[in-house]
Amino acid sequence: MRRPSRVATALAVVGLSLAPLSASGPAAGATSMRSVMFVGNNWAGTASMVDAGSLQTLRSGINLVPDKAQELADIYLNPVKLAEFLLIRTGPGEGHDQFVDDMFTTPDGKYLAVSRPSFADVVWIDIAKAIAKAPGAIVHEEQMDGFRTDHMGLSPDGQRLLVSDSTSHTVHEYSMVNQTLPDGTKVTMGQRLRTFESGETPHESNYSADGSRIFHASIGRVYTPGDDLYAGAVKIGPLNDAVKGDRWFEIVRNADFAVTQRWDMGKELAEAGHPGMSSAVRPMAIAPGERFVYFQVSYFHGLVEFDTQAPDLNGTVDYQAGTVAEPRTGAVTRVIDLPNRVPTMPLEDYVNDSAHHGLSIDTTGRTLCAAGTMDDYVALVDRSSGTYRLYDTATTGHAYAKPYWTTEGPGNRCWISLSEADSVAVIDFATGKELAYFPVGDHPQRIRHGWVLESIASS
């Protein structure tokens, strides 16, 4: 394990007190900027930039792999990297290379940080140069310790970036700014700062509203066989656990990156009367107040409600997740079933073990927006009652094939990537109206809100 660097020690001692960058507006005193949504096209290696207010596409086909030829040449000269590259293609890539997973803009509105799974890196791209197809668009690159990158998370102040290092059981923190810390330590954009431990295949990370905590989950080896828990009448759950690896939901203290609580959600679900469900926490949505967290878990067509402050249901420590004992608080309080439209489909045919993959919550905390990936629908779910409204090809007149991500956008809207339809839909949380539907690139996946300089947006 890496020793804490001088920068990491300084961060732990002084913390961060930087100008906020929120959905309501850019940092105080910033140059005029436009509120936008970036849509990453995983298989194409491109992004679309959409005005977050008017829902008009400002740019499409922004190349996020301008160094593709050189990256591929380097990979093909390294047998180990080549083997991993091809495993990504045949496994999580479903026969395709994964060039874009996640992306966030820097606070100055000039750069886009992009995780690129097949290249096992994160790069900082000059947005204006990428749009203009000018040389030198990539201004900084950081390689993972392992062989694949995945989800990222941005701190509330926009200054720090978390990147999941898929095959190294770790999540790394990078700076999104050039700055001098109070103790005189200099930090540059793209510099790796700290690391915390995750389970097998680190997945999603979300900061608390004040930035003091990080909610993180790992999903295990979703690209392996052995999905079914039974072979006929024989339960093979322990074998499934061995194949899939450690799958944890954990809360990390941002001040020092200590894991303060860690749960095995499969065991928590069993304790709540739902045995045989997966431990792999997929996308999550954190309700206002941050006591309740809503999860999707592998193979399940629906949502799980988890109360982080409720007493443990049986009052005993039943397991250890790595070196961390089961917390004395935290319990599954509800499971919300959504329609399963593929009841005869073998679990092996689920995309990366996802029944549903994509979950967000509106600003009021009343409504959840769930991507029904294998069911080809999106569901707006009333958080209180669990009742839902479905959006699909029949109800909207648009192709809703394999929804693979949802996120909240300005104006209390749910943005959905429809990966097999190569399109994006936008639904108003309050009215339930579909506000927009438009094409993007090949296999849209992550959608993120950001800010870009007005000169870039209007060029």
Secondary structure as UniProt FT lines:
FT   HELIX           6..14
FT   TURN            23..24
FT   TURN            28..29
FT   STRAND          33..41
FT   TURN            42..45
FT   STRAND          46..51
FT   TURN            52..54
FT   STRAND          57..63
FT   TURN            66..67
FT   HELIX           68..76
FT   HELIX           79..90
FT   TURN            91..95
FT   STRAND          102..105
FT   TURN            107..108
FT   STRAND          111..116
FT   HELIX           117..119
FT   STRAND          121..126
FT   HELIX           127..132
FT   TURN            135..136
FT   STRAND          138..143
FT   STRAND          149..154
FT   TURN            156..157
FT   STRAND          160..165
FT   TURN            166..169
FT   STRAND          170..175
FT   STRAND          179..180
FT   TURN            182..183
FT   STRAND          186..187
FT   TURN            189..190
FT   STRAND          192..197
FT   STRAND          202..207
FT   TURN            209..210
FT   STRAND          213..218
FT   TURN            222..223
FT   STRAND          230..231
FT   TURN            232..233
FT   STRAND          234..235
FT   HELIX           237..244
FT   STRAND          249..253
FT   TURN            254..257
FT   STRAND          258..263
FT   HELIX           265..271
FT   TURN            272..273
FT   TURN            275..276
FT   STRAND          281..286
FT   TURN            288..289
FT   STRAND          292..297
FT   TURN            298..299
FT   STRAND          302..311
FT   STRAND          320..321
FT   TURN            322..323
FT   STRAND          324..325
FT   STRAND          329..337
FT   TURN            343..344
FT   HELIX           347..349
FT   TURN            352..353
FT   STRAND          359..361
FT   TURN            363..364
FT   STRAND          367..372
FT   TURN            373..376
FT   STRAND          377..382
FT   TURN            383..385
FT   STRAND          388..391
FT   HELIX           393..396
FT   STRAND          403..409
FT   TURN            410..412
FT   STRAND          413..418
FT   TURN            419..422
FT   STRAND          423..428
FT   TURN            429..431
FT   STRAND          434..439
FT   STRAND          444..453
FT   HELIX           454..457
//
